[in-house]
Amino acid sequence: MSENFSRRRVLAAGAGAVFGATAAPLLSSGPASARGSAEAAREEPRSLDELYQDALAEGGKLVVYAGGDLANSGSGAGARTAFRARFPEIDLNLIVDYSKYHDVRVDNQLATDTLVPDVLQLQTLQDFTRWKREGRLLRYKPAGFSKLHKKFRDPDGAWVAAAVIAFSYIYDVAAAGADAPRTPLDLVDPRWKGAIASSYPHDDDAVLYLFALYVETYGWDWVAAFAAQEPQFARGSFSPGTAVGAKQKIIGVGTGGNPTATNPTRMGMADGHPFMAWGQRIAILKQAANPTAAKLFLNWQISTERQTSNSWSVRTDIAPPTGLKPIWEYPNANVDGFPRFMEDRARVEQLKQTFALYFGEVKGEPTPGWLGLHPGR
């Protein structure tokens, strides 16, 4: 079956088929707008330790809304732990929720003059371009801004990307053995029926884009064949990895992993077949109550000390681990495609409802819990 899909769809699709405020015034006699532009054009001159002391003088508090699947684990909680270890006197409240709830939560808070967070770190990339147009974001360039790849920074400093996240499929190396799926086409081989866990594509826009790439490359027949595999769907992109790690399933789809690992799980990333990656955007709200602490957080997130701990860096001056190229050198990662996809909300909604026809409605409570209107207040 895999070979039939390959002949019928991949060649026809082609290799390129994808879906497509101001800082403190300078001492200048010029107009305020010119002074603001000059300030925004500069990269932060203070070191992390200097910013730390200034943030403590400001009050030592910081509230971050971070996109993620679990309140106390995953990348958001990892940032919480690492930041507190590096800057222990800052009272950091980093609150993890699905990005699609955080963004509308912030919109509601702005509309009702009840804003809570200082910093937003979210998957909903389209919100950052909108908030920039609306004048909601502080234009600010942290130290190292010029070292960020151009795909991972707003030219005016309205946002930067703090981390590269990639989604594909993973598999249990030992359990799959010699039959390990080499490409997404192999996921619909009958031998994997009942052996697959997947996050819902119609619950998470990044997983949705991954499945949209599968449709674009292999066709809707592939989706029907995947549904026939009786995959175990769950909310949260961590859930496939959990199922594979617990030996409940052999393959997980719509999640992240390590493409160079030899054990226990490995992420599929075959040349000529799609996966997806993006830069998780991060910005300071112009109305932030703690702007200096917010600047500290951004500078720390893109600093060399932080970026060297990641599989892929958003910086051009930090090499990826052995065996990997910088993420922007993988055309099948579709780094440019995801931001465009996220801007086309009509297409996103159409795909969500279509996948519900194939896979059923999303079931289950949100994995971070129900946080309400003003978490962190």
Secondary structure, 3 states (H helix, E strand, C coil): CHHHHHHHHHHHHCCCCCCCCCCCCCCCCCCHHHHHHHHHHCECCCCHHHHHHHHHHHCCEEEEEEECCCCCCHHHHHHHHHHHHHCCCCEEEEEEECHHHHHHHHHHHHHCCCCCCCEEEECCHHHHHHHHHCCCECCCECCCHHHECHHHECCCCCCEEEEEEEEEEEEEHHHHHHHCCCCHHHHHCHHHCCCEEEECCCCCHHHHHHHHHHHHHHCHHHHHHHHHCCCEEECCCCHHHHHHHCCCCCEEEEECCCCCCCCCEEEECCCCCCCEEEEEEEEEECCCCCHHHHHHHHHHHCCHHHHCCCCCCCECCCCCCCCCCCHHHCHHHCCCHHHHHHHCHHHHHHHHHHHHHHHCCCCCCCCCCCCCCCCCC
